[in-house]
Amino acid sequence: MAETRKALVVGIGGTLRSGSSGERLARAVLCECERLGAQTIMFPGGYLNDLPHFSPESKERTAGERALVDAVRACDGLVIASPGYHGGMSGLVKNAIDLVEDLRNDPRSYFEGRAVGLIVVAAGWQACGTTLSAMRDVVHALRGWPTPVGITVNTVAQDVFDRDGGVADAGLAATITAQARQIMQFAIAPPAAQSV
């Protein structure tokens, strides 16, 4: 009997600060996806910082750009985490997402057929809401399916992590689990169930 391939879920995001809240939350969703049977890859802020500015005119790609594009090409689901900067996602995260233009002519172009879990960390609920909405618009433009559960964390109103580095709030932990389940349910659904 042939071995079933594990679903692949790719994480993208964070900030230039290693171990930022957004990166850690994305890793928490990926960890839950792994618990549910997935293989995962994370492209954190430090990795994204080494990527050149996206230029659609240039077909030349660095090894880092190719690795990110190849991972997205192969994946069954994604998690994207961004800080909320002035009502939208950070330039660091947007630059990485712009690279999926390289998948335009693929049989499964851009994020097509993939669930995308979105995470926003910001200093205020308005920034959380506007950034999550903007990120959902980008995922729709790239033919992806934003999960119904989006994760927003207002760092002014709540502690994100406890002293041991775990998620401090039980409600937030439950939301992480819910988002991972939605990504995985979509990732393992038969192709016929995904077509509309």
C-alpha positions in Angstrom: 0.0 0.0 0.0 1.4 3.4 -1.0 2.3 5.8 1.8 0.1 8.9 2.0 2.0 12.2 1.6 1.7 14.5 4.5 0.1 17.9 3.9 2.7 20.7 3.7 1.8 24.0 5.5 4.1 27.0 5.0 4.5 29.8 7.4 5.5 33.3 6.3 6.0 36.3 8.6 7.1 38.1 11.6 9.3 41.2 12.0 13.0 42.0 11.9 13.0 41.1 15.6 13.8 37.4 16.0 11.1 35.7 17.9 8.5 38.5 17.4 5.0 37.8 18.6 3.7 37.3 15.1 6.4 34.8 14.3 5.8 32.9 17.5 2.0 32.8 16.8 2.6 31.6 13.3 4.9 28.9 14.7 2.2 28.0 17.2 -0.3 27.5 14.3 2.3 25.4 12.4 2.9 23.3 15.6 -0.8 22.6 15.8 -0.8 21.7 12.1 2.0 19.3 12.8 0.1 17.7 15.6 -2.7 17.2 13.1 -0.4 15.4 10.7 1.3 18.1 8.6 4.8 18.8 7.6 5.7 22.5 8.1 8.2 25.1 6.9 8.6 28.6 8.5 10.0 31.6 6.7 10.5 34.1 9.6 11.2 37.9 9.5 15.0 37.5 9.5 14.7 35.2 6.4 12.3 37.6 4.7 14.7 40.5 5.4 17.4 38.9 3.2 15.1 38.8 0.2 15.7 41.5 -2.4 12.9 43.9 -3.3 10.5 42.1 -5.6 10.8 43.2 -9.2 8.4 41.7 -11.7 10.6 42.8 -14.6 13.5 40.6 -13.4 13.4 36.9 -13.7 16.6 36.5 -11.7 15.9 35.0 -8.2 18.2 34.4 -5.3 18.4 31.0 -3.6 16.3 32.4 -0.8 13.6 33.6 -3.2 13.6 30.3 -5.0 13.2 28.4 -1.8 10.2 30.5 -0.7 8.5 30.2 -4.1 9.2 26.4 -4.3 7.8 25.9 -0.8 4.6 27.8 -1.7 4.3 25.9 -5.0 4.4 22.6 -3.1 2.3 23.6 -0.1 -1.3 22.6 0.7 -1.9 25.5 3.1 -0.3 28.7 4.5 0.0 30.8 7.6 0.9 34.4 7.1 1.7 36.7 10.1 2.2 40.4 9.9 2.4 43.3 12.3 -0.3 46.0 11.6 1.5 49.0 10.2 -0.6 52.0 9.4 -3.7 49.9 8.4 -1.9 47.2 6.4 0.7 44.5 6.5 4.4 45.3 6.7 6.5 45.8 3.6 8.7 42.9 4.7 5.8 40.5 4.6 4.2 42.0 1.4 7.5 41.8 -0.4 7.6 38.0 0.3 4.0 37.6 -0.8 4.7 39.5 -4.0 7.1 36.7 -5.0 4.2 34.3 -5.7 3.8 36.2 -8.9 6.3 33.6 -10.1 3.5 31.0 -9.8 1.2 33.0 -12.1 1.5 30.4 -15.0 1.5 27.3 -12.8 -1.4 24.9 -13.2 -2.2 25.8 -9.6 -1.4 29.5 -9.8 -0.7 31.8 -6.8 -2.5 30.5 -3.7 -5.2 28.6 -5.7 -6.7 25.7 -3.8 -5.0 26.6 -0.5 -6.4 27.7 2.8 -4.5 30.7 4.3 -4.5 31.4 8.0 -3.9 35.0 8.8 -2.4 36.5 11.9 -2.1 40.2 12.8 -0.3 41.6 15.8 -0.8 45.4 16.4 -0.9 48.0 19.1 -4.7 48.6 18.9 -7.8 46.9 17.8 -8.4 49.3 14.8 -5.0 48.3 13.4 -5.8 44.7 13.9 -9.1 44.9 12.1 -7.9 47.0 9.1 -4.8 44.9 8.6 -6.7 41.6 8.8 -9.2 42.9 6.2 -6.4 44.1 3.9 -4.6 40.8 4.2 -7.8 38.9 3.3 -8.1 41.1 0.2 -4.6 40.2 -0.8 -5.3 36.4 -0.3 -8.5 36.7 -2.4 -6.6 38.5 -5.1 -4.1 35.6 -5.1 -7.0 33.1 -5.4 -6.5 31.7 -1.9 -9.1 30.9 0.7 -8.6 32.9 3.9 -9.7 30.7 6.8 -12.9 32.0 8.6 -10.8 32.2 11.8 -8.3 35.1 11.6 -6.1 35.7 14.6 -5.7 39.3 15.8 -3.7 40.3 18.9 -3.8 43.7 20.4 -0.5 43.9 22.3 -1.8 46.9 24.3 -4.8 45.0 25.6 -3.4 41.6 26.3 -0.4 39.6 27.2 0.5 37.3 24.4 2.9 34.8 26.1 3.4 33.6 29.6 6.7 33.3 31.4 7.4 29.9 29.9 6.8 31.2 26.4 3.4 29.5 26.0 0.3 31.3 24.8 -1.0 33.2 27.9 -4.7 33.4 27.0 -6.9 30.3 26.8 -9.1 32.0 24.2 -6.1 32.8 22.0 -4.9 29.3 22.3 -8.3 28.0 21.2 -8.2 30.3 18.3 -4.8 29.0 17.2 -6.2 25.5 17.3 -9.3 26.4 15.4 -7.2 28.1 12.6 -4.9 25.1 12.3 -7.9 22.8 12.0 -9.4 24.9 9.3 -6.2 24.9 7.3 -5.8 21.2 7.7 -9.4 20.4 6.8 -9.0 22.3 3.6 -5.5 20.8 2.9 -6.6 17.2 3.1 -10.0 17.7 1.4 -10.3 15.8 -1.9 -9.7 18.1 -5.0 -13.3 17.5 -6.1 -14.5 18.9 -2.8 -12.5 22.1 -3.3 -13.8 22.9 -6.8 -16.9 25.1 -7.0 
